[in-house]
Amino acid sequence: GISVGKTSVLAKAAFEVTVSHLLAAAESAETDTLEGVTESVIVGNYIPMGTGMVDLMVNLRALKNV
C-alpha cells in the first residue's frame, strides 16, 4: 500500500489502516521525528517547505538613511 515506503509512524497511519499502524508502533516503542509534511500537519506544526523556510536579513544602517 501507500504506507510501505514510509518510515514515519504518523505518515504510515495517515494513509492506511491507522489503528494497526499506531498499535504496532506503540508495541515496538517507535518514535516519530515529526520532520515530514504529513506529520507536521497532523500535530499542527509549520510544514518544512514553502515561504516559511525564508530568513530575512535587514541592513539596519541602510534603513537609518531612508
PyMOL Python script that loads the backbone (N, CA, C, O; Angstrom):
from pymol import cmd

cmd.read_pdbstr("""\
ATOM      1  N   GLY A   1       0.810  -1.192   0.000  1.00  0.00           N
ATOM      2  CA  GLY A   1       0.000   0.000   0.000  1.00  0.00           C
ATOM      3  C   GLY A   1       0.854   1.257   0.000  1.00  0.00           C
ATOM      4  O   GLY A   1       2.071   1.205  -0.177  1.00  0.00           O
ATOM      5  N   ILE A   2       0.211   2.348   0.196  1.00  0.00           N
ATOM      6  CA  ILE A   2       0.857   3.653   0.180  1.00  0.00           C
ATOM      7  C   ILE A   2       1.897   3.773   1.281  1.00  0.00           C
ATOM      8  O   ILE A   2       2.948   4.382   1.077  1.00  0.00           O
ATOM      9  N   SER A   3       1.618   3.206   2.433  1.00  0.00           N
ATOM     10  CA  SER A   3       2.479   3.422   3.595  1.00  0.00           C
ATOM     11  C   SER A   3       3.715   2.531   3.646  1.00  0.00           C
ATOM     12  O   SER A   3       4.517   2.665   4.571  1.00  0.00           O
ATOM     13  N   VAL A   4       3.895   1.643   2.701  1.00  0.00           N
ATOM     14  CA  VAL A   4       5.010   0.690   2.753  1.00  0.00           C
ATOM     15  C   VAL A   4       6.365   1.388   2.783  1.00  0.00           C
ATOM     16  O   VAL A   4       7.225   1.005   3.577  1.00  0.00           O
ATOM     17  N   GLY A   5       6.582   2.394   1.947  1.00  0.00           N
ATOM     18  CA  GLY A   5       7.877   3.053   1.872  1.00  0.00           C
ATOM     19  C   GLY A   5       8.109   4.109   2.932  1.00  0.00           C
ATOM     20  O   GLY A   5       9.219   4.629   3.043  1.00  0.00           O
ATOM     21  N   LYS A   6       7.115   4.435   3.702  1.00  0.00           N
ATOM     22  CA  LYS A   6       7.238   5.499   4.698  1.00  0.00           C
ATOM     23  C   LYS A   6       7.834   4.955   5.990  1.00  0.00           C
ATOM     24  O   LYS A   6       7.517   3.839   6.399  1.00  0.00           O
ATOM     25  N   THR A   7       8.688   5.732   6.627  1.00  0.00           N
ATOM     26  CA  THR A   7       9.295   5.301   7.880  1.00  0.00           C
ATOM     27  C   THR A   7       8.671   5.988   9.088  1.00  0.00           C
ATOM     28  O   THR A   7       8.807   5.504  10.212  1.00  0.00           O
ATOM     29  N   SER A   8       8.003   7.088   8.876  1.00  0.00           N
ATOM     30  CA  SER A   8       7.385   7.830   9.966  1.00  0.00           C
ATOM     31  C   SER A   8       6.108   7.137  10.434  1.00  0.00           C
ATOM     32  O   SER A   8       5.279   6.724   9.623  1.00  0.00           O
ATOM     33  N   VAL A   9       5.964   7.017  11.738  1.00  0.00           N
ATOM     34  CA  VAL A   9       4.780   6.381  12.317  1.00  0.00           C
ATOM     35  C   VAL A   9       3.516   7.120  11.897  1.00  0.00           C
ATOM     36  O   VAL A   9       2.557   6.496  11.442  1.00  0.00           O
ATOM     37  N   LEU A  10       3.504   8.429  12.042  1.00  0.00           N
ATOM     38  CA  LEU A  10       2.307   9.201  11.713  1.00  0.00           C
ATOM     39  C   LEU A  10       2.026   9.221  10.215  1.00  0.00           C
ATOM     40  O   LEU A  10       0.864   9.223   9.808  1.00  0.00           O
ATOM     41  N   ALA A  11       3.064   9.237   9.392  1.00  0.00           N
ATOM     42  CA  ALA A  11       2.860   9.210   7.947  1.00  0.00           C
ATOM     43  C   ALA A  11       2.219   7.893   7.524  1.00  0.00           C
ATOM     44  O   ALA A  11       1.331   7.881   6.671  1.00  0.00           O
ATOM     45  N   LYS A  12       2.661   6.787   8.114  1.00  0.00           N
ATOM     46  CA  LYS A  12       2.048   5.487   7.813  1.00  0.00           C
ATOM     47  C   LYS A  12       0.582   5.490   8.227  1.00  0.00           C
ATOM     48  O   LYS A  12      -0.286   5.056   7.470  1.00  0.00           O
ATOM     49  N   ALA A  13       0.313   5.981   9.432  1.00  0.00           N
ATOM     50  CA  ALA A  13      -1.043   5.966   9.969  1.00  0.00           C
ATOM     51  C   ALA A  13      -1.970   6.905   9.202  1.00  0.00           C
ATOM     52  O   ALA A  13      -3.183   6.694   9.193  1.00  0.00           O
ATOM     53  N   ALA A  14      -1.433   7.921   8.569  1.00  0.00           N
ATOM     54  CA  ALA A  14      -2.260   8.899   7.864  1.00  0.00           C
ATOM     55  C   ALA A  14      -2.884   8.334   6.598  1.00  0.00           C
ATOM     56  O   ALA A  14      -3.934   8.811   6.167  1.00  0.00           O
ATOM     57  N   PHE A  15      -2.265   7.336   5.997  1.00  0.00           N
ATOM     58  CA  PHE A  15      -2.732   6.866   4.707  1.00  0.00           C
ATOM     59  C   PHE A  15      -3.514   5.561   4.745  1.00  0.00           C
ATOM     60  O   PHE A  15      -4.466   5.411   3.979  1.00  0.00           O
ATOM     61  N   GLU A  16      -3.166   4.634   5.582  1.00  0.00           N
ATOM     62  CA  GLU A  16      -3.851   3.339   5.592  1.00  0.00           C
ATOM     63  C   GLU A  16      -3.866   2.736   6.985  1.00  0.00           C
ATOM     64  O   GLU A  16      -2.924   2.927   7.754  1.00  0.00           O
ATOM     65  N   VAL A  17      -4.900   2.028   7.310  1.00  0.00           N
ATOM     66  CA  VAL A  17      -5.009   1.184   8.496  1.00  0.00           C
ATOM     67  C   VAL A  17      -4.428   1.883   9.735  1.00  0.00           C
ATOM     68  O   VAL A  17      -3.487   1.391  10.357  1.00  0.00           O
ATOM     69  N   THR A  18      -4.995   3.006  10.066  1.00  0.00           N
ATOM     70  CA  THR A  18      -4.474   3.857  11.133  1.00  0.00           C
ATOM     71  C   THR A  18      -4.254   3.123  12.444  1.00  0.00           C
ATOM     72  O   THR A  18      -3.169   3.196  13.020  1.00  0.00           O
ATOM     73  N   VAL A  19      -5.266   2.419  12.922  1.00  0.00           N
ATOM     74  CA  VAL A  19      -5.182   1.776  14.236  1.00  0.00           C
ATOM     75  C   VAL A  19      -4.078   0.733  14.277  1.00  0.00           C
ATOM     76  O   VAL A  19      -3.303   0.699  15.233  1.00  0.00           O
ATOM     77  N   SER A  20      -3.989  -0.114  13.269  1.00  0.00           N
ATOM     78  CA  SER A  20      -2.964  -1.166  13.299  1.00  0.00           C
ATOM     79  C   SER A  20      -1.553  -0.580  13.234  1.00  0.00           C
ATOM     80  O   SER A  20      -0.644  -1.096  13.884  1.00  0.00           O
ATOM     81  N   HIS A  21      -1.356   0.493  12.456  1.00  0.00           N
ATOM     82  CA  HIS A  21      -0.034   1.132  12.404  1.00  0.00           C
ATOM     83  C   HIS A  21       0.324   1.749  13.751  1.00  0.00           C
ATOM     84  O   HIS A  21       1.458   1.613  14.208  1.00  0.00           O
ATOM     85  N   LEU A  22      -0.619   2.420  14.386  1.00  0.00           N
ATOM     86  CA  LEU A  22      -0.341   3.047  15.679  1.00  0.00           C
ATOM     87  C   LEU A  22      -0.111   2.005  16.771  1.00  0.00           C
ATOM     88  O   LEU A  22       0.760   2.184  17.623  1.00  0.00           O
ATOM     89  N   LEU A  23      -0.881   0.926  16.751  1.00  0.00           N
ATOM     90  CA  LEU A  23      -0.681  -0.136  17.743  1.00  0.00           C
ATOM     91  C   LEU A  23       0.678  -0.814  17.574  1.00  0.00           C
ATOM     92  O   LEU A  23       1.378  -1.065  18.555  1.00  0.00           O
ATOM     93  N   ALA A  24       1.046  -1.107  16.338  1.00  0.00           N
ATOM     94  CA  ALA A  24       2.345  -1.738  16.075  1.00  0.00           C
ATOM     95  C   ALA A  24       3.485  -0.820  16.510  1.00  0.00           C
ATOM     96  O   ALA A  24       4.480  -1.284  17.067  1.00  0.00           O
ATOM     97  N   ALA A  25       3.344   0.467  16.259  1.00  0.00           N
ATOM     98  CA  ALA A  25       4.377   1.426  16.665  1.00  0.00           C
ATOM     99  C   ALA A  25       4.475   1.508  18.183  1.00  0.00           C
ATOM    100  O   ALA A  25       5.573   1.598  18.732  1.00  0.00           O
ATOM    101  N   ALA A  26       3.344   1.478  18.854  1.00  0.00           N
ATOM    102  CA  ALA A  26       3.346   1.537  20.318  1.00  0.00           C
ATOM    103  C   ALA A  26       3.966   0.279  20.921  1.00  0.00           C
ATOM    104  O   ALA A  26       4.715   0.357  21.894  1.00  0.00           O
ATOM    105  N   GLU A  27       3.651  -0.881  20.340  1.00  0.00           N
ATOM    106  CA  GLU A  27       4.197  -2.146  20.843  1.00  0.00           C
ATOM    107  C   GLU A  27       5.715  -2.204  20.721  1.00  0.00           C
ATOM    108  O   GLU A  27       6.389  -2.791  21.568  1.00  0.00           O
ATOM    109  N   SER A  28       6.248  -1.598  19.671  1.00  0.00           N
ATOM    110  CA  SER A  28       7.700  -1.653  19.462  1.00  0.00           C
ATOM    111  C   SER A  28       8.401  -0.362  19.904  1.00  0.00           C
ATOM    112  O   SER A  28       9.576  -0.161  19.596  1.00  0.00           O
ATOM    113  N   ALA A  29       7.699   0.498  20.612  1.00  0.00           N
ATOM    114  CA  ALA A  29       8.248   1.757  21.151  1.00  0.00           C
ATOM    115  C   ALA A  29       8.891   2.625  20.074  1.00  0.00           C
ATOM    116  O   ALA A  29       9.941   3.226  20.300  1.00  0.00           O
ATOM    117  N   GLU A  30       8.258   2.688  18.903  1.00  0.00           N
ATOM    118  CA  GLU A  30       8.776   3.536  17.827  1.00  0.00           C
ATOM    119  C   GLU A  30       8.552   5.002  18.175  1.00  0.00           C
ATOM    120  O   GLU A  30       7.618   5.350  18.896  1.00  0.00           O
ATOM    121  N   THR A  31       9.415   5.839  17.656  1.00  0.00           N
ATOM    122  CA  THR A  31       9.248   7.283  17.825  1.00  0.00           C
ATOM    123  C   THR A  31       9.133   7.938  16.456  1.00  0.00           C
ATOM    124  O   THR A  31       9.481   7.338  15.439  1.00  0.00           O
ATOM    125  N   ASP A  32       8.650   9.154  16.439  1.00  0.00           N
ATOM    126  CA  ASP A  32       8.494   9.889  15.194  1.00  0.00           C
ATOM    127  C   ASP A  32       9.207  11.227  15.345  1.00  0.00           C
ATOM    128  O   ASP A  32       8.999  11.930  16.334  1.00  0.00           O
ATOM    129  N   THR A  33      10.039  11.584  14.382  1.00  0.00           N
ATOM    130  CA  THR A  33      10.801  12.830  14.460  1.00  0.00           C
ATOM    131  C   THR A  33       9.997  14.053  14.030  1.00  0.00           C
ATOM    132  O   THR A  33      10.457  15.182  14.201  1.00  0.00           O
ATOM    133  N   LEU A  34       8.820  13.849  13.483  1.00  0.00           N
ATOM    134  CA  LEU A  34       7.930  14.939  13.051  1.00  0.00           C
ATOM    135  C   LEU A  34       8.609  15.883  12.066  1.00  0.00           C
ATOM    136  O   LEU A  34       8.447  17.100  12.155  1.00  0.00           O
ATOM    137  N   GLU A  35       9.364  15.325  11.132  1.00  0.00           N
ATOM    138  CA  GLU A  35      10.094  16.147  10.170  1.00  0.00           C
ATOM    139  C   GLU A  35       9.401  16.267   8.816  1.00  0.00           C
ATOM    140  O   GLU A  35       9.751  17.148   8.031  1.00  0.00           O
ATOM    141  N   GLY A  36       8.443  15.416   8.527  1.00  0.00           N
ATOM    142  CA  GLY A  36       7.794  15.447   7.226  1.00  0.00           C
ATOM    143  C   GLY A  36       6.574  16.340   7.193  1.00  0.00           C
ATOM    144  O   GLY A  36       6.120  16.831   8.226  1.00  0.00           O
ATOM    145  N   VAL A  37       6.047  16.548   5.995  1.00  0.00           N
ATOM    146  CA  VAL A  37       4.865  17.387   5.812  1.00  0.00           C
ATOM    147  C   VAL A  37       3.658  16.781   6.514  1.00  0.00           C
ATOM    148  O   VAL A  37       2.969  17.473   7.263  1.00  0.00           O
ATOM    149  N   THR A  38       3.395  15.504   6.284  1.00  0.00           N
ATOM    150  CA  THR A  38       2.223  14.846   6.861  1.00  0.00           C
ATOM    151  C   THR A  38       2.233  14.912   8.376  1.00  0.00           C
ATOM    152  O   THR A  38       1.228  15.268   8.992  1.00  0.00           O
ATOM    153  N   GLU A  39       3.356  14.574   8.974  1.00  0.00           N
ATOM    154  CA  GLU A  39       3.459  14.581  10.433  1.00  0.00           C
ATOM    155  C   GLU A  39       3.267  15.987  10.988  1.00  0.00           C
ATOM    156  O   GLU A  39       2.608  16.172  12.011  1.00  0.00           O
ATOM    157  N   SER A  40       3.840  16.964  10.318  1.00  0.00           N
ATOM    158  CA  SER A  40       3.722  18.352  10.771  1.00  0.00           C
ATOM    159  C   SER A  40       2.275  18.830  10.734  1.00  0.00           C
ATOM    160  O   SER A  40       1.822  19.524  11.645  1.00  0.00           O
ATOM    161  N   VAL A  41       1.561  18.463   9.693  1.00  0.00           N
ATOM    162  CA  VAL A  41       0.149  18.851   9.589  1.00  0.00           C
ATOM    163  C   VAL A  41      -0.668  18.181  10.686  1.00  0.00           C
ATOM    164  O   VAL A  41      -1.529  18.819  11.292  1.00  0.00           O
ATOM    165  N   ILE A  42      -0.410  16.910  10.945  1.00  0.00           N
ATOM    166  CA  ILE A  42      -1.162  16.168  11.962  1.00  0.00           C
ATOM    167  C   ILE A  42      -1.025  16.810  13.334  1.00  0.00           C
ATOM    168  O   ILE A  42      -2.012  16.926  14.061  1.00  0.00           O
ATOM    169  N   VAL A  43       0.177  17.227  13.698  1.00  0.00           N
ATOM    170  CA  VAL A  43       0.394  17.786  15.036  1.00  0.00           C
ATOM    171  C   VAL A  43       0.292  19.312  15.075  1.00  0.00           C
ATOM    172  O   VAL A  43       0.480  19.913  16.133  1.00  0.00           O
ATOM    173  N   GLY A  44       0.001  19.937  13.953  1.00  0.00           N
ATOM    174  CA  GLY A  44      -0.207  21.383  13.927  1.00  0.00           C
ATOM    175  C   GLY A  44       1.055  22.218  13.869  1.00  0.00           C
ATOM    176  O   GLY A  44       1.035  23.394  14.235  1.00  0.00           O
ATOM    177  N   ASN A  45       2.161  21.630  13.413  1.00  0.00           N
ATOM    178  CA  ASN A  45       3.409  22.389  13.250  1.00  0.00           C
ATOM    179  C   ASN A  45       3.460  23.002  11.860  1.00  0.00           C
ATOM    180  O   ASN A  45       2.707  22.605  10.971  1.00  0.00           O
ATOM    181  N   TYR A  46       4.353  23.973  11.672  1.00  0.00           N
ATOM    182  CA  TYR A  46       4.585  24.508  10.339  1.00  0.00           C
ATOM    183  C   TYR A  46       5.198  23.411   9.488  1.00  0.00           C
ATOM    184  O   TYR A  46       5.986  22.603   9.980  1.00  0.00           O
ATOM    185  N   ILE A  47       4.838  23.380   8.208  1.00  0.00           N
ATOM    186  CA  ILE A  47       5.401  22.356   7.335  1.00  0.00           C
ATOM    187  C   ILE A  47       6.795  22.788   6.876  1.00  0.00           C
ATOM    188  O   ILE A  47       7.047  23.975   6.673  1.00  0.00           O
ATOM    189  N   PRO A  48       7.695  21.818   6.713  1.00  0.00           N
ATOM    190  CA  PRO A  48       9.086  22.149   6.379  1.00  0.00           C
ATOM    191  C   PRO A  48       9.296  22.453   4.900  1.00  0.00           C
ATOM    192  O   PRO A  48      10.105  21.801   4.239  1.00  0.00           O
ATOM    193  N   MET A  49       8.570  23.441   4.378  1.00  0.00           N
ATOM    194  CA  MET A  49       8.728  23.842   2.981  1.00  0.00           C
ATOM    195  C   MET A  49       7.997  25.148   2.750  1.00  0.00           C
ATOM    196  O   MET A  49       7.290  25.636   3.632  1.00  0.00           O
ATOM    197  N   GLY A  50       8.161  25.699   1.594  1.00  0.00           N
ATOM    198  CA  GLY A  50       7.415  26.892   1.224  1.00  0.00           C
ATOM    199  C   GLY A  50       7.984  28.165   1.813  1.00  0.00           C
ATOM    200  O   GLY A  50       9.161  28.221   2.171  1.00  0.00           O
ATOM    201  N   THR A  51       7.147  29.191   1.915  1.00  0.00           N
ATOM    202  CA  THR A  51       7.608  30.512   2.323  1.00  0.00           C
ATOM    203  C   THR A  51       8.054  30.559   3.770  1.00  0.00           C
ATOM    204  O   THR A  51       8.742  31.503   4.161  1.00  0.00           O
ATOM    205  N   GLY A  52       7.692  29.588   4.573  1.00  0.00           N
ATOM    206  CA  GLY A  52       8.133  29.550   5.955  1.00  0.00           C
ATOM    207  C   GLY A  52       9.610  29.219   6.100  1.00  0.00           C
ATOM    208  O   GLY A  52      10.147  29.279   7.206  1.00  0.00           O
ATOM    209  N   MET A  53      10.270  28.874   5.014  1.00  0.00           N
ATOM    210  CA  MET A  53      11.677  28.487   5.060  1.00  0.00           C
ATOM    211  C   MET A  53      12.610  29.651   4.706  1.00  0.00           C
ATOM    212  O   MET A  53      13.779  29.423   4.395  1.00  0.00           O
ATOM    213  N   VAL A  54      12.114  30.889   4.748  1.00  0.00           N
ATOM    214  CA  VAL A  54      12.905  32.048   4.346  1.00  0.00           C
ATOM    215  C   VAL A  54      13.433  32.774   5.577  1.00  0.00           C
ATOM    216  O   VAL A  54      12.696  32.982   6.542  1.00  0.00           O
ATOM    217  N   ASP A  55      14.688  33.155   5.548  1.00  0.00           N
ATOM    218  CA  ASP A  55      15.266  34.009   6.580  1.00  0.00           C
ATOM    219  C   ASP A  55      15.400  35.409   5.997  1.00  0.00           C
ATOM    220  O   ASP A  55      15.875  35.570   4.873  1.00  0.00           O
ATOM    221  N   LEU A  56      14.989  36.408   6.742  1.00  0.00           N
ATOM    222  CA  LEU A  56      15.054  37.788   6.286  1.00  0.00           C
ATOM    223  C   LEU A  56      16.222  38.487   6.965  1.00  0.00           C
ATOM    224  O   LEU A  56      16.354  38.468   8.188  1.00  0.00           O
ATOM    225  N   MET A  57      17.059  39.100   6.151  1.00  0.00           N
ATOM    226  CA  MET A  57      18.199  39.840   6.688  1.00  0.00           C
ATOM    227  C   MET A  57      17.991  41.313   6.361  1.00  0.00           C
ATOM    228  O   MET A  57      17.732  41.663   5.210  1.00  0.00           O
ATOM    229  N   VAL A  58      18.102  42.177   7.370  1.00  0.00           N
ATOM    230  CA  VAL A  58      17.882  43.609   7.190  1.00  0.00           C
ATOM    231  C   VAL A  58      19.170  44.358   7.497  1.00  0.00           C
ATOM    232  O   VAL A  58      19.819  44.115   8.514  1.00  0.00           O
ATOM    233  N   ASN A  59      19.528  45.269   6.605  1.00  0.00           N
ATOM    234  CA  ASN A  59      20.681  46.132   6.822  1.00  0.00           C
ATOM    235  C   ASN A  59      20.183  47.361   7.583  1.00  0.00           C
ATOM    236  O   ASN A  59      19.625  48.281   6.985  1.00  0.00           O
ATOM    237  N   LEU A  60      20.385  47.374   8.898  1.00  0.00           N
ATOM    238  CA  LEU A  60      19.864  48.453   9.737  1.00  0.00           C
ATOM    239  C   LEU A  60      20.520  49.795   9.425  1.00  0.00           C
ATOM    240  O   LEU A  60      19.874  50.834   9.558  1.00  0.00           O
ATOM    241  N   ARG A  61      21.780  49.798   9.016  1.00  0.00           N
ATOM    242  CA  ARG A  61      22.446  51.056   8.648  1.00  0.00           C
ATOM    243  C   ARG A  61      21.782  51.689   7.433  1.00  0.00           C
ATOM    244  O   ARG A  61      21.622  52.908   7.378  1.00  0.00           O
ATOM    245  N   ALA A  62      21.403  50.884   6.475  1.00  0.00           N
ATOM    246  CA  ALA A  62      20.743  51.407   5.280  1.00  0.00           C
ATOM    247  C   ALA A  62      19.366  51.964   5.622  1.00  0.00           C
ATOM    248  O   ALA A  62      18.931  52.937   5.006  1.00  0.00           O
ATOM    249  N   LEU A  63      18.680  51.376   6.578  1.00  0.00           N
ATOM    250  CA  LEU A  63      17.356  51.865   6.969  1.00  0.00           C
ATOM    251  C   LEU A  63      17.436  53.227   7.654  1.00  0.00           C
ATOM    252  O   LEU A  63      16.514  54.032   7.523  1.00  0.00           O
ATOM    253  N   LYS A  64      18.507  53.497   8.373  1.00  0.00           N
ATOM    254  CA  LYS A  64      18.659  54.789   9.056  1.00  0.00           C
ATOM    255  C   LYS A  64      18.761  55.938   8.060  1.00  0.00           C
ATOM    256  O   LYS A  64      18.389  57.068   8.379  1.00  0.00           O
ATOM    257  N   ASN A  65      19.256  55.663   6.868  1.00  0.00           N
ATOM    258  CA  ASN A  65      19.430  56.703   5.845  1.00  0.00           C
ATOM    259  C   ASN A  65      18.193  56.920   4.994  1.00  0.00           C
ATOM    260  O   ASN A  65      18.201  57.775   4.109  1.00  0.00           O
ATOM    261  N   VAL A  66      17.152  56.182   5.234  1.00  0.00           N
ATOM    262  CA  VAL A  66      15.938  56.288   4.407  1.00  0.00           C
ATOM    263  C   VAL A  66      15.076  57.416   4.884  1.00  0.00           C
ATOM    264  O   VAL A  66      14.013  57.663   4.315  1.00  0.00           O
TER     265      VAL A  66
END
""", "prot")
cmd.dss("prot")
cmd.show_as("cartoon", "prot")
cmd.util.cbc("prot")
cmd.orient("prot")
